[in-house]
Amino acid sequence: MQRQQLSGVYGCIALILSLLLLNMGDVAGQKQYSKARKLELREDVRRMFQHAYDGYLRHASNYDELRPLTCDGHDTWGSYSLTLVDALDTLAVMGNFTEFRRVSRLLEQKMNFDRDINVSVFETNIRIVGGLLSAHLLSKKAGVELEAGWPCQGPLLRLAEDVARRLLPAFDTNTGMPYGTVNLRYGVPKGETSVTCTAGVGTFLIEFGTLSRLTGNSIYEEVALQAVHALWAHRSSIGLFGNHIDVQSGRWTALDSGIGAGVDSLFEYLVKAAMLLNRPELLELFHEARAAIDKYMRKEDWYVWVGMNKGHVTLPVFQSLEAFWPGILSIIGDTEPAVRTITRYIGVWKKYGFLPEFYNIAAGEASPNREVYPLRPELIESAMYLYRSTKNEYLLELGEHMLETLEFSAKTKCGYATIRNVVTHEKENRMESFFLAETSKYLYLLFDEDNFLHNDGTGGELLSTEEDVCVVQAGAYIFNTEAHPMDMSALHCCHAHKEDIYASLDLQRFSQQAIFERSRKRQMAVQDQWVPQCQPDNYHGFFQAQPEAEQEHRSASIKDREPHTTTMAVDIEVFDEFQQPAGDVLVSNFERIREERELNQSVQRSEVPRNQLTVSDLDEFFAQRRESFASVADTLKYVLAFMNNFTMDVAFIRGLQLYDGNITNVLGTSAQKEYESRMRSLWQLYELEQQYAANIRLIKGLGLLSFQADGERMRSYLSEVLDSLDRHDTSNTSSPIRDIIASARMGYVVAMANTTAMQEFAHRIFRSGSTEAATRFHALLKPEDMGQPEHLKALTLAEERELFRYTRRIVDFRKRMSETVDRLQTIMQDITPAKSKEVDPPDATKQVQETEAQPANSQMKIEGKQQPGGGDVSPKSADATALAEKAEPDEAGGSVWSQFVQTILRKATVQRVKFDESVLLEKTRKALEKHTHKELPHHLFACHRPEYIESLAYRDFYPEAL
């Protein structure tokens, strides 16, 4: 019996040893990758990207995508050079900063999204908005000449916001979930289907959240958040989502539930947006969703499709889009199931060399008619994330294998082609933009372990902004679903001081009555908890703890003592004229006197900081005489040094009103806001005021606020103004416009050397908000001294453009307005009278005459909105709305006027759904009120996170700015 037991033990030991030897053999057989080998593979990926990129530029740069078999281009998602925008940040990731800068300038100069085209809301957001935002955030790394205020300002950021604003009408639905299609110029087309896929509802948080944090306009983040909450509210009773939903009614139209096509990026954005936007509640939603996914869809490390209501299997297939899932699990630190699942997917890749769109798990083969592989990135994306987490070189071997099969089977003479059939490796004439935006990028990052995107947070760059100091390029990059990296650290440079907190304030809480009631309640609460200072907190049991003799002595003394009335709080109902308790006022007065006394003593003990302006400083400044200085240059140098030495604090500047009322009237409130925006020295404030004054002189001199738009003549005049503002006229010939500009410029240049004006400015600053009497001072320089050429600093073209930016803004607006009038008149002339005479009603002429008699400053209104394209339009359009409603939709009928109105308003009235951004924002905020922040557990991740995730997974709070 014992012998049999021993033999059984020896057999188990032998089996274990054989398994260990097998595993050791596998490890020994696995390829090893040195740093040099990884760099070689990285350069192979760079060459692959460059081949495809060069082919697109050479053959299809004016189109959305390259057709790699015929070496030409075609438009797919919107006719806006999609691949160029989508691939831009990949250039920066691979270090091609020269090309990045060239394309950035090209987009800034040429890109215009005001176009009459219908686009996919989902694709435009992830590819265009995401690509522009990412490129904007990488501009500093790429050596682009940054605009003042970056990353909160910049041309690519403005382009991204322009596109996002054109997508906003899609969110104006009954549920807050967006339509799938919009027209970039006219909003949601009339008759557009209200059914869209689940991913098309929940894939906006990264792009729209980033945009809100950078620009300070909260509407983008709020509509994206509301869309997710609305979608969450419509999930099934077992916690699953369908594939398509009606965004108006909330009814599911496709009931299959999975993690692949039509749903995938919803789960991806719950995780990534939770980290990027510091919204841990989104991560909690993901864990709730994942629990249902694991319960109903997970089958032996595969994920199948099930019915959303009962959880029964409906489609036992693996879709190539599902390959993103292991990467998401690795981001939250759950690497073990991620590795098991990606091993399944790698097996499919090795079987075919590519991933088919559908793989039948039960049959073990690609599904019929779904054998296509459009160069998707999801598998290599997960491999990159998991390699960063585990350092398992088996994933590098997968990357090398993918690179080899792409080179062998997908490469063409001008790019890389979609694989029509993974079994035969037959090619298809299409190269989607995500091959350059995602597939190439993730492959490159897999082999480039030292890429700046992999920064572990130990390094970064300090950036001084207008309000504070922040850190950028610290390694906290979050990729959107199109692999566009968003620098999480850069978001803190803007959103902290631009966040619209006032819109959510309950102003009634700040009324005098409300403040008094809260103060009263606090006083009552304090009185209820009051304990006499002469007794301990546990005075009820105090005597029991004392020695018996001492207790008797204390009791006797208490009996003999007079009642103590000064240690009890007495509620005396005495109030002052502000309905505040008189006792509180008395105490606060004593506290104020004590604080002022301490402050005066500390001021006497310490030196006043040199950047704080004092009366003695001004007295010394005003007491100076010209005789005290050797030359005019020395005098000017002294005044400039004085003006630069003293700084006004933020609170003072915010209370400082512009001295010239015309500035605010002409330039708008933005001028005052710029005054208040940041701390400035006396010199900077003076310079800013002179800039405003130069713009006022130029705007008035050119008559920009008084003319009436009258078509071609005015348009040519404004074009000449813009041309004159854009160049220095080196010729001897002059024109009235150039003379006016030169006069305004010279006035500004002289003001920069006008010491008397600077003295007056400092005096006005000192007297602002005070009762100080006027102080007399002597002018240090005479006008003839200040006007000497050697003391006047000439302006460069760039400085002049910056100086007259307000003028340019007004000229641009007036020019667009004039062009609108010109277009309307051209269309009117193109309508043939002969066509209309056949159907003219008897009173048509009378209608036209009455309409033409309207005032010249009438404006065309369409559904409460101004006609797209500009301001004032032709006087003939005064009753356009009413006539448009009467006109028949049939273009063959109606009067000349009705034909004209229909031509102008066709797209706006027939295709456009009424949209008001302010109404959408109000509706969204009201809907978000019910989604209050719940108290969440501290540990939201599934298990212990690996070290690398600390640079991605965000903390429970924003770190304070340095």
Salt bridges, closest charged atoms under 4 A:
GLU40 OE1 - ARG37 NH1 3.07
GLU43 OE2 - ARG42 NH2 2.77
GLU43 OE1 - ARG46 NE 2.89
ASP44 OD1 - ARG47 NH2 2.26
GLU65 OE1 - HIS74 NE2 3.61
GLU65 OE1 - ARG430 NE 2.80
ASP72 OD1 - ARG67 NE 2.87
ASP86 OD1 - HIS484 NE2 2.67
ASP89 OD1 - LYS441 NZ 2.69
ASP89 OD2 - HIS484 ND1 2.58
GLU99 OE2 - ARG102 NH2 2.71
ASP114 OD1 - ARG166 NH1 3.51
ASP114 OD1 - ARG185 NE 3.13
ASP116 OD2 - LYS907 NZ 2.77
GLU123 OE1 - ARG127 NE 2.70
GLU147 OE1 - ARG158 NH2 2.84
GLU161 OE2 - ARG165 NH2 3.34
ASP162 OD1 - ARG166 NE 3.09
ASP172 OD1 - LYS923 NZ 2.89
GLU221 OE1 - ARG213 NE 2.87
GLU221 OE2 - ARG279 NH2 2.96
GLU222 OE1 - ARG925 NE 2.97
GLU268 OE2 - LYS272 NZ 2.71
GLU281 OE2 - ARG279 NH1 3.30
GLU281 OE2 - HIS933 ND1 3.50
GLU284 OE1 - LYS934 NZ 3.59
GLU288 OE1 - ARG235 NH2 3.51
ASP294 OD2 - ARG290 NE 3.31
ASP301 OD1 - ARG298 NH2 3.11
ASP301 OD1 - ARG340 NE 3.42
ASP334 OD2 - ARG290 NH2 2.84
GLU357 OE1 - ARG376 NE 2.91
GLU381 OE2 - LYS272 NZ 3.82
GLU400 OE1 - LYS31 NZ 2.91
GLU400 OE2 - ARG37 NH2 2.56
GLU407 OE1 - LYS411 NZ 3.57
GLU426 OE2 - ARG420 NE 3.35
GLU432 OE1 - ARG127 NH2 3.56
GLU432 OE1 - ARG430 NH2 3.63
ASP448 OD1 - ARG42 NH1 3.36
GLU449 OE2 - LYS38 NZ 2.66
GLU449 OE1 - LYS391 NZ 3.82
ASP450 OD2 - LYS35 NZ 3.55
GLU461 OE2 - LYS140 NZ 3.26
GLU466 OE2 - ARG678 NH1 3.27
GLU482 OE2 - ARG127 NE 3.86
ASP500 OD2 - ARG925 NH2 3.29
GLU550 OE2 - ARG554 NH2 3.97
ASP571 OD2 - ARG520 NH2 3.33
GLU573 OE2 - ARG520 NH2 2.76
GLU591 OE1 - ARG594 NH2 2.51
GLU596 OE2 - ARG592 NH1 3.53
GLU598 OE2 - ARG594 NH1 3.10
ASP617 OD1 - ARG610 NH1 3.56
GLU674 OE2 - ARG805 NH2 2.69
GLU689 OE1 - ARG764 NH2 3.26
ASP710 OD2 - ARG713 NH2 2.71
GLU712 OE1 - ARG715 NH2 2.55
ASP723 OD2 - ARG727 NE 2.84
ASP726 OD1 - ARG801 NH1 2.21
ASP726 OD1 - ARG808 NH1 2.60
ASP729 OD1 - ARG727 NH1 3.73
GLU800 OE1 - HIS728 ND1 3.67
GLU800 OE1 - ARG745 NH1 3.16
GLU802 OE2 - ARG805 NH1 3.09
GLU819 OE2 - LYS815 NZ 2.63
ASP822 OD2 - ARG715 NH2 2.65
GLU891 OE2 - ARG906 NH2 2.75
GLU917 OE1 - ARG165 NH1 2.51
GLU950 OE2 - ARG945 NH2 3.85
GLU950 OE1 - ARG955 NH2 3.78
ASP956 OD2 - HIS938 ND1 2.78
